[in-house]
């Protein structure tokens, strides 16, 4: 009788612990950060999200490509709002300047 009582107690404690562990875990595929009030789970590997260009940068690149340039890269905006980029016009590597009005010109720099 004592053995049956001990077995039932151990089984009951095991089920109770399993229920508590299951209640603390989140939905499948999520990371439990230990802080239920945090809206965003931490990234356990510490990876950085890829660079996402702004809509304006994307528009400038498309505008330069539409003007006949290819391989638009190194896009930088100066303090005056003028964009500078490197691009190819045929086989030549050129520096392109896009002013605030959208006019494209090649720079002699």
BELTA-V625935 format. One record per pair of residues at least 12 apart in sequence whose C-alpha atoms are under 8 Angstrom apart, sorted by the first residue. I is the first residue (numbers start at 0). J is the second residue. Records with the same first field share a line. If there is no record, write none. Layout:
# BELTA-V625935
I: J ; J
This chain:
# BELTA-V625935
56: 74
59: 82 ; 97
63: 103
66: 103
67: 88
68: 86 ; 87 ; 88 ; 89
69: 86 ; 87 ; 88
70: 85 ; 86 ; 87
71: 84 ; 85 ; 86 ; 87
72: 84 ; 85 ; 86
73: 85
80: 98 ; 99
81: 96 ; 97 ; 98 ; 99
82: 96 ; 97 ; 98
83: 95 ; 96 ; 97
84: 96
93: 105 ; 106
94: 106 ; 107 ; 108
